[in-house]
Amino acid sequence: MSEAEQPPVLVERRGAAGVLSLNRPRALHALNPEMIALMARALLEWRDDPLVSVVIIDHAEGRGFCAGGDVTAARRSALEEGGAGARRFFFDEYRLNHLLYTYPKPVVSFMDGVTMGGGVGISQPARYRVATTNTMFAMPEAAIGLFPDVGGGWYLSRLSGRLGPYLALTGARMNGADCLWAGLATHHLPVAALAQAKARLIDGEAPGRVLGAFADQPEEAPITGQLIPILRHFAKPTLEAILASLAEDDSDWAAKTLATLSARCPLTCKVALRQMAQALRLETFAANMAMEYRLAARMVMLPDFAEGVRAVLIDKDNAPVWNPATPQGVSDAMIDAIFAPLPADEEWSPYE
Ligand code: QUE
């Protein structure tokens, strides 16, 4: 069968496991509406299927795990049809994220490769999260004028120190050892052990036992060398204060981080900082996803999203022109409007 004839998620019950294998290798398994629908339908079915005791989420072939969501399609929807399709995509994607977060059976995600944006959204809600030497974790939405969605506000705001705002604003990459250190992964496995680990899950062995049996101790996490400057600068209360703090630090790290932040979308950065602060105060993941959906419904229609996707993924010039162009140009009133409730009939709600 050629790739065109294969479904973009391979859905299979194998032994005790329901297996969801992302299968869009030419897009690094970035999620499209069909993939969301296939996963949601299988998970709703398996929820009440006594033959399924564990769910595995991985990628089928080639490099993995999942590069994000189909943001070029969302951009097209925003530019050509008022964003209805993009809003439907985010609505359904967040329902899938929430279904996984509240799933009554153990879910095991294998972050064996690039795990960005939408890939974070389907791996972080899993009770067991496996990192490897291939893991490259990032929330890079500030580069495309979006914001760290798919539960990003919930997960990032709950990381230690000021790691969350640092990752949200810079889009910095974390490797498998970093993910294990931060708690974004529960286990680190050798790539050579993944097939055996999955086979034992399919045999019905308890996930904690299986992963514990294969887990290894990775090299020291590189992120641990940056925690002090991250804490010092990213504890500042505003984007302007973070930038000023970095500018006063004459280290190479500060200069590099300042250069990175100066290229990021100012509107996204301000939205993300407020999102981190608010998400930490929310009691439920559902409330977090309802908040994120308000942000997504607004942000997708703003010029920065179309411009960011153009610059990074379409023209690949990596030279977006942001509007507003500076942090000072982004007023509190603009941020307030993005966080405001939607009309009641447009608000997000989870599956029953
Ligand atoms: C920010 C993002 C995404 C991104 C890069 C960013 C994103 C996304 C992709 C992506 C990458 C490779 C592909 C693809 C999509 O890149 O969401 O189809 O082949 O999906 O800086 O949010």
Residues whose N, C-alpha, C, O or C-beta is under 5 A from the ligand:
A	BS01	QUE	R26 A27 L28 A30 A67 G68 G69 D70 V71 G117 P140 E141 A143 I144 V312
